[in-house]
Amino acid sequence: MCSADLFFWRQIFILIPACLHSFSVGFMLAFPAVLNPAILSPNSTDITATSAQASWIASSNGISGVVGFLIFSPIFQCFGRKVVGIGLNVTMVVGWITLSLANSITVLIFGRSIQGLCMGGIFICAITLSEYANPRRRGYFMTLNKITLGMGSLACHSFAIICTWRQIAAFCTIPSALAAIFVLFWPESPAFLAMKGRFDESEKSFTWINGNSVKSKSELKELIKAQVERQELMKKSEKISIVKSFIKTLKNEEMQKACFIVALVTLCIDACGRYFLIAYITQILVEITGSKSIAMYCSIVSDLLLVFALSISCFVIRIFKRRTLLFSLGLLTIAIMFFISLMVVLKSKYDIMSQVSWLIPFLILLHTFVAHIGLVPVGFSITAEVFPLEYRGICSCISGIAYTIFYALTLKLTPMMIEFIDVSGTYAVYALIVIFCLAILYFILPETKDRTLQEIEDEIKGTERSDADKILLPKRAIVVDS
């Protein structure tokens, strides 16, 4: 029973600050939906902005996210998971305080840019959680993390009914501050300690988190053996400069493959509507229905469905394999997107949908629901599972930069696409992008469900370990009592 499992609750202690950070990120992603109507209103007694200025405020955090990855990824690799966890949450607090006290457009952009430095937290926190979580729990822990992100988005849209954007920004300092305090009491990641050659500390941390079961000992032995082999290889290798070492790392085929997989999965998540629906679902529904009130209520229903779908996916992801969910529900998502595109064309060109005006909003809500049962949670789980330990810092940096670029482009281009090619063309283009990504992933994506991170890394590298290899350790490594 989980309730009697001390190590389950210790892993929950690791999960809580990750969820608090995601809750704050959910507010950050949805904040433009609250801020923009206020600053664009001609009746505003506070800050006022033009449409162009509002779009820059909305997308500025995606642009500064590139800088955030360049800052936090090296810290993540060199100084550990605790330091970067505290840094991300403290930076988020500073961003929210700046927004709550802003007195001009410039300060609003500055506050959003500070928050953008934490865009890397979406990747870094997921990778960190994957290192701490038991392989059996890793999938639904990742999904719970994304549920709290959806709850943050829902709370932001709901709070807008009774609170000003300044009050919402002030409130959001609380979850990030609590997350930073929780991280102070974490043990350091066993994987990070093993990578640094601190095997005794790694054993203590791993045992505190996972216990002393036979399976846990076997997982620890695999982790340490791989890192001992890596260190022995490094000692035999020729000493080279930092620049040459960096170039050599960039040429590493395993690192390139992992980054390519994550870039495709990230683009797939973006194109399936994960972010453009959060930011622009109201605008999309106004274009289709012509009613702001219907659009507002549908946006709240969309958030509720998002949280409900992610909750269901906690169970689904424990039953079915990652590849099965990704490709089956991915294809269903694509079909719904094309159907939405077709229905919008029929409505706008031939006016044959007037008798079933509810159908297109229903399809958009169905699209949100289906995408967040399969494609989105599975995609986020995969992005945290495929990076080789030695390259997790640089992989998170490279993939994170790709993520922020995709995110910024999505937020910047979606309104333009709606204007020039209509909602139908926008859905069709994004559906084609998802097809492109899934077609390539079908041939290169390994199965990751219920496998240790070391087993996944070995498959990506093409390394095969015998049962004897998994049991025996080099003499320099620590020996865990059998």
C-alpha positions as CSV (number, residue, x, y, z in Angstrom):
1,M,0.0,0.0,0.0
2,C,1.3,3.5,-0.9
3,S,0.0,4.9,2.4
4,A,2.3,2.6,4.3
5,D,5.3,3.0,1.9
6,L,7.7,5.5,3.5
7,F,9.7,5.8,0.2
8,F,6.5,6.7,-1.7
9,W,5.9,9.6,0.6
10,R,9.5,10.7,0.3
11,Q,9.1,10.8,-3.4
12,I,5.9,12.8,-2.9
13,F,8.0,15.2,-0.9
14,I,10.1,15.6,-4.1
15,L,7.0,15.9,-6.3
16,I,5.4,18.7,-4.2
17,P,7.8,21.6,-5.1
18,A,7.9,20.4,-8.7
19,C,4.1,20.7,-8.8
20,L,4.2,24.1,-7.0
21,H,6.6,25.4,-9.7
22,S,4.3,24.1,-12.5
23,F,1.3,25.7,-10.8
24,S,3.1,29.0,-11.0
25,V,4.2,28.3,-14.6
26,G,0.5,27.6,-15.5
27,F,-0.4,31.1,-14.2
28,M,2.5,32.5,-16.3
29,L,1.3,30.9,-19.5
30,A,-2.3,32.0,-19.0
31,F,-1.5,35.5,-17.6
32,P,-1.7,37.3,-21.1
33,A,-5.4,36.2,-21.2
34,V,-5.9,38.3,-18.0
35,L,-3.4,41.1,-18.6
36,N,-4.1,41.9,-22.3
37,P,-7.8,42.7,-22.0
38,A,-7.0,45.0,-19.1
39,I,-4.2,47.0,-20.8
40,L,-5.9,47.0,-24.2
41,S,-9.2,48.4,-22.8
42,P,-9.7,52.1,-23.7
43,N,-11.5,52.5,-20.3
44,S,-8.5,51.3,-18.4
45,T,-7.4,53.5,-15.5
46,D,-4.1,51.6,-15.2
47,I,-1.4,50.9,-17.8
48,T,-2.7,51.0,-21.4
49,A,-1.0,49.4,-24.5
50,T,-1.4,48.9,-28.2
51,S,-2.0,45.5,-29.8
52,A,1.6,45.3,-30.9
53,Q,2.9,46.1,-27.4
54,A,0.5,43.5,-25.9
55,S,1.8,40.8,-28.2
56,W,5.4,41.6,-27.2
57,I,4.5,41.4,-23.6
58,A,2.9,38.0,-24.2
59,S,5.8,36.6,-26.1
60,S,8.8,38.2,-24.3
61,N,9.1,35.4,-21.8
62,G,9.6,32.9,-24.7
63,I,12.4,35.1,-26.1
64,S,14.2,35.4,-22.8
65,G,13.8,31.7,-22.2
66,V,16.8,31.1,-24.5
67,V,19.0,33.1,-22.1
68,G,17.5,31.2,-19.1
69,F,18.6,27.9,-20.6
70,L,22.1,29.2,-21.2
71,I,22.2,30.2,-17.5
72,F,20.4,27.4,-15.7
73,S,21.5,24.4,-17.8
74,P,25.2,24.7,-16.9
75,I,24.3,25.2,-13.2
76,F,22.1,22.1,-13.5
77,Q,25.0,20.1,-14.8
78,C,27.8,21.5,-12.6
79,F,26.3,22.4,-9.3
80,G,23.3,20.0,-8.9
81,R,19.6,19.8,-9.0
82,K,18.9,21.5,-5.7
83,V,20.8,24.7,-6.6
84,V,19.0,25.1,-9.9
85,G,15.6,24.2,-8.3
86,I,16.0,27.0,-5.7
87,G,17.3,29.4,-8.4
88,L,14.4,28.8,-10.8
89,N,11.7,29.4,-8.1
90,V,13.4,32.5,-6.6
91,T,13.7,34.0,-10.2
92,M,10.0,33.3,-10.7
93,V,9.1,35.1,-7.4
94,V,11.1,38.1,-8.6
95,G,9.3,38.1,-11.9
96,W,5.8,38.1,-10.2
97,I,6.8,40.8,-7.8
98,T,8.0,42.9,-10.8
99,L,4.7,42.4,-12.6
100,S,2.6,43.2,-9.6
101,L,4.4,46.5,-9.1
102,A,4.8,47.5,-12.8
103,N,4.0,51.1,-13.7
104,S,4.7,51.0,-17.5
105,I,4.8,48.8,-20.6
106,T,8.6,48.6,-20.3
107,V,8.4,47.2,-16.7
108,L,5.7,44.7,-17.8
109,I,8.0,43.4,-20.6
110,F,10.9,43.3,-18.1
111,G,8.8,41.3,-15.6
112,R,7.7,38.8,-18.2
113,S,11.3,38.5,-19.4
114,I,12.5,37.7,-15.9
115,Q,9.8,35.0,-15.8
116,G,11.0,33.8,-19.2
117,L,14.4,32.9,-17.6
118,C,12.4,30.1,-15.8
119,M,11.0,28.6,-19.0
120,G,13.8,26.2,-18.6
121,G,12.1,25.0,-15.5
122,I,9.6,23.0,-17.6
123,F,12.5,20.9,-18.9
124,I,14.8,21.0,-16.0
125,C,12.2,20.2,-13.4
126,A,10.9,17.3,-15.5
127,I,14.4,15.8,-15.8
128,T,15.0,16.3,-12.1
129,L,11.8,14.6,-11.2
130,S,12.6,11.7,-13.6
131,E,15.9,11.2,-11.7
132,Y,14.2,11.0,-8.3
133,A,11.1,9.1,-9.2
134,N,10.8,5.3,-9.1
135,P,10.5,4.0,-12.7
136,R,7.0,2.6,-12.0
137,R,5.9,6.1,-10.8
138,R,7.8,8.2,-13.2
139,G,5.1,8.4,-15.8
140,Y,2.2,9.5,-13.6
141,F,4.4,11.7,-11.5
142,M,5.2,13.6,-14.7
143,T,1.5,13.7,-15.5
144,L,0.6,15.0,-12.0
145,N,3.2,17.7,-12.6
146,K,1.4,18.7,-15.8
147,I,-2.0,18.6,-14.1
148,T,-0.8,21.3,-11.7
149,L,0.3,23.4,-14.7
150,G,-3.2,23.1,-16.1
151,M,-4.7,23.9,-12.7
152,G,-2.6,27.0,-12.7
153,S,-4.0,28.0,-16.0
154,L,-7.5,27.3,-14.9
155,A,-7.0,29.3,-11.6
156,C,-5.6,32.2,-13.6
157,H,-8.7,32.4,-15.9
158,S,-11.0,31.9,-12.9
159,F,-9.3,34.5,-10.7
160,A,-9.7,37.1,-13.5
161,I,-13.5,37.2,-12.7
162,I,-12.9,38.5,-9.1
163,C,-9.3,39.8,-9.1
164,T,-7.2,42.4,-10.9
165,W,-4.1,41.3,-12.8
166,R,-1.9,42.9,-10.1
167,Q,-3.6,40.9,-7.4
168,I,-3.1,37.7,-9.4
169,A,0.6,38.5,-9.9
170,A,1.0,39.1,-6.2
171,F,-0.7,35.8,-5.3
172,C,1.6,33.9,-7.6
173,T,4.6,34.7,-5.5
174,I,3.3,32.2,-2.9
175,P,3.6,28.8,-4.7
176,S,7.1,29.7,-6.1
177,A,8.3,30.8,-2.7
178,L,7.0,27.6,-1.0
179,A,8.7,25.5,-3.7
180,A,12.0,27.1,-3.1
181,I,11.7,26.3,0.7
182,F,10.8,22.7,0.0
183,V,13.8,22.2,-2.3
184,L,16.1,23.3,0.5
185,F,15.3,20.0,2.3
186,W,15.8,17.7,-0.7
187,P,18.7,15.3,-0.8
188,E,20.8,15.8,-3.9
189,S,20.0,13.7,-6.9
190,P,21.7,10.2,-6.8
191,A,22.3,10.4,-10.5
192,F,24.1,13.8,-10.2
193,L,26.2,12.5,-7.3
194,A,27.2,9.4,-9.2
195,M,28.1,11.4,-12.3
196,K,30.4,13.5,-10.1
197,G,32.0,10.3,-8.7
198,R,30.6,10.8,-5.2
199,F,29.4,7.2,-4.9
200,D,29.0,7.0,-1.1
201,E,26.8,10.1,-1.2
202,S,24.9,8.7,-4.2
203,E,24.2,5.5,-2.3
204,K,22.9,7.3,0.7
205,S,20.7,9.6,-1.3
206,F,19.4,6.7,-3.5
207,T,18.6,4.6,-0.4
208,W,16.8,7.5,1.3
209,I,14.6,7.9,-1.7
210,N,14.1,4.3,-2.9
211,G,14.9,2.0,0.0
212,N,17.0,-1.2,0.1
213,S,14.9,-3.6,-2.0
214,V,16.6,-6.0,-4.4
215,K,15.3,-4.1,-7.3
216,S,16.5,-0.8,-5.9
217,K,19.9,-2.2,-5.3
218,S,20.0,-3.5,-8.9
219,E,19.1,-0.1,-10.3
220,L,21.7,1.6,-8.1
221,K,24.4,-0.8,-9.3
222,E,23.5,-0.1,-12.9
223,L,23.8,3.6,-12.3
224,I,27.1,3.4,-10.6
225,K,28.6,0.9,-13.0
226,A,27.8,3.1,-16.0
227,Q,29.4,6.2,-14.3
228,V,32.5,4.2,-13.2
229,E,33.0,3.1,-16.8
230,R,32.6,6.7,-18.0
231,Q,35.2,8.0,-15.6
232,E,37.6,5.2,-16.4
233,L,37.2,6.1,-20.1
234,M,37.7,9.8,-19.4
235,K,41.0,9.0,-17.6
236,K,42.3,7.1,-20.6
237,S,41.2,9.8,-23.0
238,E,43.5,12.5,-24.2
239,K,43.3,15.8,-22.3
240,I,41.7,18.4,-24.5
241,S,40.6,22.0,-24.1
242,I,37.1,23.1,-23.0
243,V,36.3,24.3,-26.5
244,K,37.4,21.0,-28.1
245,S,35.5,19.1,-25.4
246,F,32.4,21.1,-26.2
247,I,32.7,20.5,-29.9
248,K,33.3,16.7,-29.3
249,T,30.1,16.7,-27.1
250,L,28.1,18.3,-29.9
251,K,29.3,15.6,-32.3
252,N,28.3,12.8,-30.0
253,E,25.7,10.7,-31.8
254,E,23.8,9.6,-28.6
255,M,23.4,13.3,-27.6
256,Q,22.3,14.3,-31.0
257,K,19.7,11.5,-31.2
258,A,18.3,12.4,-27.8
259,C,18.1,16.1,-28.7
260,F,16.5,15.3,-32.0
261,I,13.8,13.1,-30.4
262,V,13.0,15.8,-27.8
263,A,12.9,18.5,-30.4
264,L,10.4,16.5,-32.5
265,V,8.3,15.7,-29.4
266,T,8.3,19.3,-28.3
267,L,7.3,20.6,-31.7
268,C,4.5,17.9,-31.7
269,I,3.3,19.1,-28.3
270,D,3.3,22.8,-29.5
271,A,1.5,22.0,-32.8
272,C,-1.2,19.8,-31.2
273,G,-2.5,22.9,-29.3
274,R,-0.8,22.7,-25.9
275,Y,0.1,26.4,-25.8
276,F,-1.8,28.2,-28.6
277,L,-5.1,26.9,-27.1
278,I,-4.2,28.2,-23.6
279,A,-3.3,31.7,-24.9
280,Y,-5.7,32.1,-27.9
281,I,-8.7,29.8,-27.4
282,T,-10.9,32.8,-26.6
283,Q,-9.8,34.5,-29.8
284,I,-10.4,31.4,-31.8
285,L,-13.9,30.8,-30.5
286,V,-14.8,34.5,-31.0
287,E,-13.7,34.1,-34.6
288,I,-16.0,31.0,-35.0
289,T,-19.0,31.9,-32.8
290,G,-18.9,35.7,-32.8
291,S,-19.8,35.7,-29.1
292,K,-17.4,36.8,-26.4
293,S,-19.5,35.3,-23.6
294,I,-19.6,31.9,-25.3
295,A,-15.8,32.1,-25.9
296,M,-15.1,33.0,-22.2
297,Y,-17.2,30.2,-20.8
298,C,-15.7,27.7,-23.3
299,S,-12.2,28.8,-22.3
300,I,-13.0,27.9,-18.7
301,V,-14.5,24.6,-19.8
302,S,-11.4,23.9,-21.8
303,D,-9.2,24.4,-18.7
304,L,-11.5,22.0,-16.8
305,L,-11.3,19.4,-19.5
306,L,-7.5,19.8,-19.7
307,V,-7.2,19.1,-15.9
308,F,-9.7,16.2,-16.2
309,A,-7.9,14.7,-19.2
310,L,-4.5,14.9,-17.5
311,S,-6.0,13.3,-14.4
312,I,-7.3,10.4,-16.5
313,S,-3.9,10.1,-18.2
314,C,-2.3,9.4,-14.8
315,F,-4.0,6.0,-14.9
316,V,-3.7,5.5,-18.7
317,I,0.0,6.1,-18.7
318,R,0.5,3.4,-16.1
319,I,-1.3,0.8,-18.2
320,F,-0.3,1.4,-21.8
321,K,3.2,1.8,-23.3
322,R,4.4,5.2,-24.3
323,R,4.6,4.5,-28.0
324,T,1.1,3.0,-28.1
325,L,-0.4,6.1,-26.5
326,L,1.7,8.6,-28.5
327,F,0.9,7.2,-31.9
328,S,-2.7,6.0,-31.4
329,L,-4.0,9.1,-29.6
330,G,-1.7,11.3,-31.7
331,L,-3.5,10.0,-34.9
332,L,-6.8,10.6,-33.2
333,T,-5.8,14.2,-32.4
334,I,-4.7,14.8,-36.0
335,A,-8.1,13.5,-37.2
336,I,-10.0,15.8,-34.9
337,M,-7.8,18.8,-36.0
338,F,-8.5,18.1,-39.7
339,F,-12.2,17.7,-39.0
340,I,-12.2,21.1,-37.2
341,S,-10.5,22.6,-40.2
342,L,-13.1,21.1,-42.5
343,M,-16.1,22.2,-40.4
344,V,-14.8,25.8,-40.2
345,V,-14.5,25.9,-44.0
346,L,-18.0,24.6,-44.4
347,K,-19.3,27.2,-42.0
348,S,-17.5,30.2,-43.5
349,K,-17.7,29.3,-47.2
350,Y,-21.0,27.5,-47.5
351,D,-22.9,28.5,-44.3
352,I,-24.2,24.9,-43.8
353,M,-23.3,24.7,-40.1
354,S,-25.9,27.2,-38.9
355,Q,-28.2,24.5,-37.6
356,V,-25.4,22.9,-35.5
357,S,-23.5,26.0,-34.4
358,W,-22.4,24.1,-31.2
359,L,-20.5,21.5,-33.2
360,I,-17.2,23.4,-33.8
361,P,-16.8,24.6,-30.2
362,F,-17.5,21.0,-29.1
363,L,-14.8,19.7,-31.5
364,I,-12.3,22.2,-30.2
365,L,-13.1,21.1,-26.6
366,L,-12.8,17.4,-27.7
367,H,-9.5,18.2,-29.3
368,T,-8.2,19.7,-26.0
369,F,-9.5,16.6,-24.1
370,V,-7.9,14.0,-26.5
371,A,-4.6,15.7,-26.9
372,H,-4.2,16.0,-23.1
373,I,-5.0,12.3,-22.4
374,G,-2.3,11.0,-24.7
375,L,0.0,13.1,-26.8
376,V,0.8,15.9,-24.3
377,P,1.5,13.9,-21.1
378,V,3.3,11.1,-23.0
379,G,5.4,13.7,-24.8
380,F,6.4,15.5,-21.6
381,S,7.3,12.1,-20.0
382,I,9.5,11.2,-23.0
383,T,11.4,14.5,-22.9
384,A,12.5,13.8,-19.4
385,E,13.5,10.2,-20.0
386,V,15.8,10.0,-23.1
387,F,18.8,12.2,-22.2
388,P,22.0,10.4,-21.3
389,L,23.2,11.3,-17.8
390,E,26.5,12.7,-19.0
391,Y,24.9,15.1,-21.4
392,R,21.7,16.1,-19.5
393,G,23.0,19.6,-18.9
394,I,23.8,20.4,-22.5
395,C,20.9,18.4,-23.8
396,S,18.4,20.3,-21.6
397,C,20.0,23.5,-22.9
398,I,19.8,22.7,-26.6
399,S,16.4,21.2,-26.4
400,G,15.2,24.0,-24.1
401,I,16.3,26.6,-26.6
402,A,14.4,24.7,-29.3
403,Y,11.4,24.6,-26.9
404,T,11.5,28.4,-26.3
405,I,11.9,29.1,-30.0
406,F,8.9,26.9,-30.8
407,Y,6.9,28.4,-28.0
408,A,7.7,32.1,-28.9
409,L,6.9,31.4,-32.6
410,T,3.6,29.7,-31.7
411,L,2.5,32.6,-29.6
412,K,3.7,35.2,-32.2
413,L,2.5,33.4,-35.4
414,T,-0.9,31.9,-34.3
415,P,-2.8,35.3,-34.3
416,M,-1.2,36.1,-37.7
417,M,-2.2,32.7,-39.1
418,I,-5.8,33.1,-37.9
419,E,-5.9,36.5,-39.6
420,F,-4.4,35.5,-42.9
421,I,-5.4,31.8,-43.4
422,D,-8.3,31.7,-40.9
423,V,-8.9,29.2,-38.1
424,S,-9.3,26.4,-40.7
425,G,-5.9,26.9,-42.3
426,T,-4.3,27.3,-38.8
427,Y,-5.6,23.9,-37.7
428,A,-4.6,22.3,-40.9
429,V,-1.1,23.6,-40.8
430,Y,-0.6,22.5,-37.2
431,A,-2.1,19.0,-38.0
432,L,0.4,18.6,-40.8
433,I,3.3,19.5,-38.4
434,V,2.1,16.8,-35.9
435,I,2.0,14.2,-38.8
436,F,5.5,15.1,-39.8
437,C,6.8,14.7,-36.2
438,L,5.0,11.4,-35.5
439,A,6.2,9.9,-38.8
440,I,9.8,10.4,-37.9
441,L,9.4,9.5,-34.2
442,Y,7.8,6.1,-35.2
443,F,11.2,5.0,-36.5
444,I,13.6,6.4,-33.8
445,L,11.7,6.6,-30.5
446,P,12.5,3.9,-27.9
447,E,9.9,2.5,-25.5
448,T,10.5,4.0,-22.0
449,K,7.7,2.7,-19.9
450,D,8.7,1.1,-16.6
451,R,12.4,1.2,-17.6
452,T,15.2,2.8,-15.6
453,L,16.9,5.8,-17.0
454,Q,20.1,3.8,-17.3
455,E,18.3,1.1,-19.4
456,I,16.9,3.8,-21.7
457,E,20.3,5.4,-22.0
458,D,21.9,2.0,-22.9
459,E,19.3,1.5,-25.7
460,I,20.0,4.9,-27.2
461,K,23.7,4.2,-27.1
462,G,23.3,0.7,-28.4
463,T,24.9,-0.8,-25.3
464,E,23.9,-4.3,-24.2
465,R,24.5,-5.4,-20.7
466,S,24.4,-9.0,-19.6
467,D,22.8,-10.0,-16.2
468,A,26.3,-10.4,-14.9
469,D,27.2,-6.9,-15.9
470,K,24.3,-5.6,-14.0
471,I,25.4,-7.4,-10.8
472,L,29.1,-7.0,-10.9
473,L,30.8,-3.6,-10.2
474,P,34.3,-2.4,-10.8
475,K,36.4,-2.4,-7.6
476,R,36.5,1.4,-7.5
477,A,32.8,1.6,-7.2
478,I,30.9,1.2,-3.9
479,V,29.5,-2.2,-3.1
480,V,25.9,-2.4,-2.0
481,D,25.2,-5.2,0.3
482,S,23.2,-8.0,-1.3
